[in-house]
Amino acid sequence: MLENAIDAQSRRIVLRVKESGKTLVQVIDDGLGMSETDARMCFERHATSKIQKAEDLFNIRTMGFRGEALASIAAVAQVELKTKRAEDALGTHIIIEGSQLKSQQAVATLNGTTLSVKNLFFNVPARRNFLKSNPVEMRHIVDEFYRVALAHPDIEMQLFHNDLEIAHLPVGKLSQRIVSIFGKHYRKQLAPCQEETPLLRVKGYIGKPENAKKTRGEQFFFVNTRFVKHAYLHHALVNAYEQLIPADSHPFYVLFWKLILHALTSISTLPKQRLNLTMSEPFTPFCRRPYAKP
């Protein structure tokens, strides 16, 4: 839902959740909005407006290409969609419950899209037993929110839980977004890094050795703005801190890799953050380069 808002060229995104997302997950954006036809079709299985011809499959640069994500969500929740394009006089209001269309009508609404997912698993209560406790589920939501926020510091983002504001991240530079999320004390520990080759461009920030922590959780790799987990790259980067941090410590880093698309092999199975690289060689020199004080 957040990624689709980004694809819509939104400048402001608001995420509202209640009961850790079990009773409400709502994403409000000021993006391009959808036509009446696209608004209805986005809930159909395998539907996408991002593929026009077969060649497009090898040149996808959008974030929210999920094939049937909204269809799957609408099958197990009560979903409400309001959307409007700037060129349209009226927007579209759709209500779907358990894959069944309950209502579709024209409505006066602001430009952009508001997507509300209510009462998750209302029609399959047995699946609620597989949900974690509210604090655990909320932690997952916050983690995903911050990952998206780090990748897009040019978008204003807000997070509310039970009508209480958890985070308000204004537009700014990446370093400002990092400080807004992790705290002002991170400002002094950030070391910028940037490198470019014909195959890829690397930029971001790494933490100074003296600020390494015993616990993980503040390590972020982004490939073409998408958060990924890659054990080999993490291990190679940690080796760059050799003899500078204890063996059981983990450095902070937020690194963005932009590379040509044929160097990636996407993985359709969960978790979606896992990634295979058909060409690891371009990454290795950057990760293994010893840490040098700025």
C-alpha positions in Angstrom: 0.0 0.0 0.0 2.8 2.4 0.8 4.7 1.4 -2.3 1.7 2.0 -4.5 1.4 5.5 -3.0 5.0 6.1 -3.9 4.4 4.9 -7.5 1.6 7.5 -7.7 4.2 10.3 -7.2 2.9 11.3 -3.9 4.5 14.1 -2.0 2.8 13.3 1.3 1.8 9.9 2.7 -0.1 9.3 5.9 -0.4 5.8 7.4 -3.1 5.2 10.1 -3.5 2.0 11.9 -5.7 0.8 14.8 -5.2 -2.2 17.0 -1.9 -2.8 15.4 -3.5 -3.0 12.0 -6.1 -5.7 12.9 -9.0 -3.3 12.7 -7.7 -0.6 10.4 -4.8 0.0 8.1 -5.3 3.2 6.1 -2.9 4.9 3.6 -3.7 8.4 2.5 -1.7 10.0 -0.3 -1.8 13.1 -2.5 -0.6 11.3 -5.6 -1.9 11.0 -9.2 -5.0 9.0 -8.2 -6.8 6.5 -10.5 -9.5 6.6 -13.1 -12.8 4.9 -12.5 -11.7 1.9 -14.6 -8.4 1.4 -12.9 -10.0 1.9 -9.4 -12.2 -1.1 -10.1 -9.7 -3.2 -11.9 -7.0 -2.9 -9.3 -8.9 -5.4 -7.1 -8.9 -8.1 -9.8 -6.5 -10.9 -9.7 -3.3 -10.5 -11.8 -4.4 -7.0 -12.8 -1.8 -4.3 -13.3 -1.6 -1.0 -15.1 2.2 -1.1 -15.3 2.6 -3.7 -18.0 1.7 -2.7 -21.6 3.8 -5.1 -23.6 5.9 -8.2 -22.9 9.2 -6.2 -22.9 8.0 -4.2 -19.9 8.5 -7.3 -17.7 12.2 -6.7 -18.0 12.1 -3.0 -17.3 10.0 -2.6 -14.3 11.1 0.3 -12.1 8.0 0.8 -10.0 7.7 -0.3 -6.4 4.3 -1.7 -6.0 4.1 -4.3 -8.7 2.5 -7.1 -6.8 0.2 -8.7 -9.3 -2.7 -9.6 -7.0 -1.9 -7.9 -3.7 -5.1 -5.8 -3.5 -7.1 -8.8 -4.6 -5.7 -10.9 -1.8 -6.3 -8.1 0.8 -9.9 -7.6 -0.4 -10.5 -11.3 0.0 -10.0 -11.3 3.7 -10.9 -7.8 4.8 -13.4 -5.0 4.4 -11.8 -2.5 1.9 -12.8 1.0 1.1 -11.1 3.0 -1.7 -11.5 6.7 -2.5 -9.5 8.0 -5.4 -9.5 11.0 -7.7 -7.3 12.3 -10.5 -6.6 16.1 -10.8 -8.2 16.2 -14.3 -11.5 14.6 -13.1 -14.4 16.5 -11.6 -15.4 13.6 -9.3 -13.5 10.7 -7.8 -14.5 7.1 -7.3 -15.6 5.4 -4.1 -15.5 1.6 -3.9 -16.4 -0.7 -1.1 -15.4 -4.4 -1.3 -15.9 -7.1 1.4 -14.6 -10.6 1.1 -13.9 -10.1 -2.7 -17.6 -9.0 -3.1 -18.2 -5.6 -4.6 -20.7 -3.8 -2.3 -20.7 -0.3 -3.7 -19.2 1.8 -6.5 -20.2 5.4 -7.0 -18.9 8.8 -7.9 -17.8 11.0 -5.0 -16.4 14.4 -4.2 -13.0 13.9 -2.7 -9.5 15.3 -2.7 -6.9 14.5 -5.4 -5.0 11.3 -4.6 -6.0 8.0 -3.0 -7.3 6.8 0.4 -7.2 3.1 0.8 -8.7 1.7 4.1 -8.4 -2.0 5.1 -10.7 -2.8 8.0 -11.3 -5.8 10.2 -8.6 -8.1 8.8 -9.7 -11.8 8.5 -13.3 -10.9 9.4 -14.5 -13.7 7.2 -11.8 -16.2 8.2 -11.5 -15.8 12.0 -9.3 -18.9 12.3 -6.5 -17.0 10.6 -6.5 -14.4 13.3 -4.8 -17.1 15.5 -1.7 -16.8 13.4 -1.4 -13.0 14.1 1.1 -12.1 16.8 0.4 -9.9 19.8 -0.4 -6.2 19.2 3.1 -5.0 20.2 4.8 -7.4 17.9 2.5 -6.7 14.9 2.9 -2.9 15.5 6.7 -3.4 15.6 6.5 -4.9 12.1 4.5 -2.0 10.9 6.8 0.6 12.3 9.9 -1.3 10.9 8.3 -1.3 7.4 7.3 2.3 7.7 10.8 3.4 8.6 12.3 1.4 5.7 10.1 3.1 3.2 10.8 6.5 4.8 14.5 6.0 4.6 14.3 5.2 1.0 12.2 8.3 0.2 13.4 11.3 2.2 11.8 13.5 -0.4 8.3 12.5 0.7 6.7 13.8 3.9 5.4 10.8 5.9 3.3 10.4 9.0 2.4 7.4 11.1 -0.6 7.2 13.5 -1.6 4.4 15.9 -5.0 4.6 17.5 -5.1 8.3 16.6 -1.8 9.0 18.3 1.0 10.3 16.1 4.0 8.0 16.2 6.2 9.7 13.6 6.1 12.8 11.5 9.0 12.9 9.0 9.3 16.1 7.0 10.9 16.3 3.6 14.7 16.6 3.8 18.0 15.1 3.0 18.8 11.5 3.8 21.0 12.5 6.8 18.0 14.5 8.1 15.7 11.6 7.7 18.1 9.3 9.6 18.3 11.8 12.4 14.5 12.2 12.5 14.1 8.4 12.8 16.9 7.4 15.1 17.6 10.6 17.1 19.8 13.7 17.1 22.8 11.8 18.6 23.2 10.0 15.2 24.1 13.3 13.5 27.7 13.1 14.8 28.2 9.4 14.0 27.3 9.4 10.3 30.1 9.0 7.8 29.0 9.7 4.2 30.1 7.3 1.4 29.7 7.5 -2.3 31.2 5.6 -5.3 30.3 5.0 -8.9 31.2 2.6 -11.6 29.7 1.8 -15.1 27.6 -0.9 -13.5 26.4 0.6 -10.2 26.3 3.7 -8.0 26.6 3.5 -4.2 25.7 6.2 -1.8 24.6 6.6 1.8 26.0 6.7 5.3 27.8 4.3 7.6 28.3 4.6 11.3 31.6 5.2 13.0 33.2 2.1 14.7 32.8 3.5 18.2 29.1 3.6 17.8 28.6 -0.1 16.8 26.0 -2.0 18.8 25.7 -5.5 20.2 22.3 -5.9 18.6 21.2 -5.9 15.0 18.4 -3.8 13.6 20.1 -0.7 12.2 21.5 -2.1 9.0 19.8 -1.1 5.8 20.6 -2.1 2.2 18.5 -0.7 -0.6 18.8 -1.9 -4.2 17.1 0.5 -6.6 15.3 2.1 -3.6 13.9 -1.3 -2.4 15.0 -2.6 1.0 16.7 -6.0 0.8 18.4 -8.5 3.0 21.6 -10.0 1.7 23.8 -12.0 4.1 26.9 -11.9 1.8 26.8 -8.1 1.4 26.3 -7.7 5.1 29.2 -10.0 5.9 31.5 -8.2 3.4 30.7 -4.8 4.9 31.3 -6.0 8.5 34.7 -7.2 7.4 35.6 -3.7 6.4 35.4 -2.9 10.1 37.9 -5.6 11.0 39.9 -4.9 14.1 37.9 -1.7 14.6 34.8 -3.2 16.3 34.4 -6.3 18.5 33.5 -9.5 16.7 30.0 -9.5 18.2 29.2 -5.9 17.3 27.2 -4.6 14.3 27.8 -1.2 12.6 25.1 1.1 11.5 24.6 1.7 7.8 22.1 3.0 5.3 23.4 2.2 1.8 21.7 2.6 -1.5 22.8 0.6 -4.5 21.6 1.7 -7.9 22.4 -0.8 -10.7 21.3 -2.0 -14.1 18.2 -4.2 -14.0 19.7 -7.3 -15.6 22.1 -7.6 -12.6 19.1 -8.5 -10.5 17.1 -11.7 -10.2 13.9 -11.0 -8.3 12.5 -13.6 -5.9 8.7 -13.9 -5.9 8.5 -16.1 -2.7 8.4 -14.5 0.7 10.0 -12.8 2.4 10.1 -10.3 -0.4 13.2 -8.5 1.0 15.4 -11.4 0.0 17.3 -11.0 -3.2 19.5 -12.9 -5.5 22.3 -11.2 -7.4 23.4 -12.7 -10.7 26.5 -10.5 -10.6 28.0 -10.2 -7.1 31.4 -9.0 -8.3 30.5 -5.3 -8.7 29.4 -5.2 -5.1 32.4 -6.9 -3.5 35.0 -4.2 -3.7 32.8 -1.6 -2.1 31.8 -3.8 0.8 35.2 -5.1 1.5 37.0 -1.8 1.3 38.4 -1.1 4.8 36.7 1.5 6.9 38.6 4.8 6.7 37.9 7.7 9.1 36.3 10.6 7.3 
